[in-house]
Amino acid sequence: MAASQEKLQNIYNLFNKDSWSVASGQDRITLSALVDAITLNELIELIDIFRKSGGHVAIITLYYLWIELNSGRSSLLYAAWFNIGVELSNSDDNDNAITAYQNALALKPDFYQAAINLGLRYERLGRVGPALEIWKRALQPDEARTGLLNHIGRVFETEKLYDQALETLTTSLLTNPRQPDVIHHWVFLRQKMCLWPVFKACIPGLPVEEMCNHTGPLATLAITDDIATQGRRAGDWLKEKAPPATARLSPLAGYARDRIRLGYLSSDYCMHPISFLVAELFERHDRSAFDLFGYCSTKDDGSDTRKRIITAFDKYTSIREMSDEQAARVIRADEIDILIDLNGLTAGTRLFILRSRPAPVQISWLGYIGSLPLPELDYILCDDFVIPRDRAALYQPTPLYLPGHFQVNDSRLPVGPTPSRAEVGLPEDRFVFCCFSNNYKITDDVFKAWMEILRQTEHSVLWLLADNQWAGSNMRESAVRHGIDPARLIFAERVGSRDYLGRLPLADMFLDTWPYNAGTTASDALRMGLPLITLVGQSYVSRMAGSLLRTVGFKAGIACSLEEYIERAIELANDPIKYRQLRASLGGDIWRRTIGNIEAFVPQLESVYSSVVKRPK
């Protein structure tokens, strides 16, 4: 052992620690001789020494040299090529990493780990087709089969090929049903495709109860209204995916200054509902009292919305290519007083950044509407409707109450012209119910309620978002099972924000989803004077639309049971006089004076921020 350590130390000593290079001449000859005399295990031991010293360049040099010296004589060359592929991947040298993994597979075709990593590198470069081909062709033992299937299924889901994703993940679960992450995606796919019942005992060894227990936190919001269950699922996810950080970065007592530095963290600074809410807020923050910092992991979509948001920040930093630790240190270096996370557990989450406490005060808002039991989160912004004060103790983090409503709105969003009904495929002489929420929010119970509403309002149709072809097909089939002509379901393709707002007045009534209410979409409907019927439940997410309806004074739209929800929709659709009166109450500038009154909202929000900022005493 001592001799081995001496060899490794001699190799280490040959490197210039400033450049991690070796001079030409005798030193390089000596290095080759020393490397030629060590095994791959000794090389890996040496690599660990260099890694602790920051010698990434030396690591790459040593691997290439060992491979060159052992070419044709070592049975472990494939492992060395794989390891160098990992090193190159970690430094985002994708082209050379791909070559390394290809070499590993050429030497050992059944080395499925190299196939997985090679596919990931292709995916990183946006070459999804080659990635899928690599994974499909990969040779692997039975026990490793699920890993490749899961990567294939994940890419299919990302590419919105939901049927192929579901089939692939089903095959994976049939091989091994004890895969919590796969169960989560499998359930969420069924929600997106409106495959009801979502929980179906169709996989041996995977009971429905276990499916429920491993449903992801966002999907759970659309399944149950139980606050404790929502919090437990979020907590389970956080324990698995966001382990504690090693150290706290920000000072406990905060920073000594007059102006408050606000940091807004998001992956949605693009054409996204969150950006449609917050853009004007960023523009209106009082710069005499606040400095505004933006942290973004969004891919640049080139949109005017993104440009508008980035321009509104006093300082903007892209953290897209940073690790969570690097991003946290950047936020700490900016001495942010209050960090507001706008993602929560939605797509693109960077919650691990918060675990090292880069800011003395950390708040969750808008992105994820539910409990987030992360110890480093101090508050969740809300109002006393979405979280009644007698339910505050059921939530983590601590509810932080705004005096009016929880949702900020942009009063400057452009609205396109309203087309004719014929132009969007709607009948001129029918009462048009609509729902433009994402299809995964539509549950079997809510859809059944909609079918009952259609049954008792024979002159009506239901206008829905064409989210994906499988959801549309499954909803039409479900309509037939409920005795409703599927032609009464009309699907609208996605359009840009301007055109989407412009076409909303064509509908007569918005039917909300439950337990996951519409948020931004509900505000959009009310902005355009469209009456909305919502079912108010127990949890924050099932009370969002109710909060907005309370704010505009449209109490007729708030139902407290599914039966009441059905009755109110039917009553208004069958009573033209009452309907016209209620619709008129949403006309004029009612939205602008209430939900859209951002001039009043911003100082109220800033007052709440000021009440929780930390300052040294």
C-alpha positions, 0 to 999 in steps of 0.5 A: 500500500505504501508503495502504491501511495508513493507512486500516486504521490510522484505522479501528483508532484509532476503536475504544475498546480497552477495550470495542471499541466506537465512540462515537456521533456523528461517530466512527460517521459517520467509521467508516462512511465509512472502511469504505465505502471498503475492499475485502473483502480489506482488511477481512480484513486489518484483521480480522487486526489486531483478532484479534491485539489481542483485539477480537472485538466489533469484528470482528463490528461491522466485518463487519456494517457492511461487509455493510450498506454493500455490500448490493446492490453487491458480488459478495462479500457471500456471503464476508462472511456466511460469514466472520461465520458463522465468527466467530460459531461460534467464540464459540458464538453458534449462532443468529446463526451459522446466520443468517449461513451461511443468508445466504451460501447464499442469495447463492451456493447452490453455496457448499458450505463454508457448507453444511458449516458450517451443518450443523455448527451444527445438529449442535452444537444437537442438531438432527441431522435438519436437519444431514443435510438441509442436507448432502444438498441441498448443491450442490457440485463433484465434487472437494468431494463427499467432504467432505459425504459424510464429514460425513453418514457421521460423523453416521450413525455417531454415531447408530448408523445403521451401515448408512447410515454404511457406505454413505455412506463407501463412496461417498466412498471410491469418489470418492476412495480416498486419505482416511485418516480415512475409511478408519479409520471405514470399517474400524471400522464393518465391525468394529462390524457384524461384517462379515468379513473386515473388510479387503475389496478392494472399493474400486478404488484402495484395496488391503487393505494401505492399509486396514490402514495407515490403521486407527485405533489403537483398532480396531487393538487388535482386529485385531492382537496385534503390539505394534510395529504397535499402537504405530506406528498410535497414533504415526501418529494422534498425529502427525496429530491432536495436534501439539506444543504451543508451550510447556511449562506445568509446572516441570521440578522439580515443586512444593515441598509435602508433599501430592501433588496428583493430577489425573484426566482423563477424558471418561467420568465417567458411566455408563461402564465406566471409572467403574464401576472408579474410583469407589471409588478416588477415595473411598478415596485417603488425604487426609492425603497426597493431594489429588484433582482431577477434570477432566471433559469428559463431558456430564452424564447425571444418573446416580448414578455421575456424582454419586458420582465428582464428589463424591469429588474435592476439586476438580472442574472441567468442561472440556467447553466449554474448548479444550485450551489453556484446560484445560491452563492450568487444570490448570497453575494447580491445580499438579497433581503427577501427571496421570492420563489415563483416556482415551488414544485412546478416544472423547472423548480430550483428549490434546492437553491433555498436550502442553503438560505441565500437570503435571510427571508424566503417566500413562496408565491404564485407558482405552487399553490399548496403546502411546501414543508421546506424548513428554509421557506419562511412564508407562503403569500396568501389572502384570508379566503384561500387560507382562512386564518383558522386553517393557517396551522395546517400549512407549511410554511407560515401563511403571510397574509395580503390585505386583499387578494393573493393574486397580482395581475398585469393591467397592461396585457394586450387584448386582441380583437374578438372574432365571430363565433363562426371563425372559431367553430362555435355555434351562434345560437347555443349557450357556450360553457367553457373551460380553458384550464390544462386538461390534467386538472379535469377530474372524472367527477368534474367531467361527470358534473359537466355532462349533467349540466349539458344534459339539463341545458339542451341548447348548450355546448362545452368549449374546451382547450385542445391540450392533447389529442388523447385527452380530447378523444377520451373526453368524447368517449366519456361523453358518449358513456354519459349519454351526451352527443360528443359533437357538443364538445368543441376543442379550441387550439392554443393561441397566443395570449393576445388572441386567447383573451380576445376570444374569451367573450365569445363564451357565456360561462366559464366552468371551473375545475376542482380541486385544482381551480383556475388561477390565472385563467380565472382572472382572464375570464373575469377580466373579459367579463365572462361569468365563472362558476367555481366549487370552493373546497378546503385547500388553497388550490381549491379556493383560488377562483373563489378569492377572485370572485369575492374580490369582484363581488360575483358571489353567485359564482361561488358554490360550496358543493358539487350539487350546488355547482351543477344547479347554479350553472343550469339555473343561469344557462336556463334563465336568460334574464338573470344571466344577462343581469349577472353578466352585466355586473362583470362589465365596465371597469369592475375587473380593473378596479378590483383584481386588476387594480395593481396601483393598490396591490403593489404598495400593499405587497411592499408593506407586507415585505417590509413587515418581515424583512430582517435587520440587525438590531 
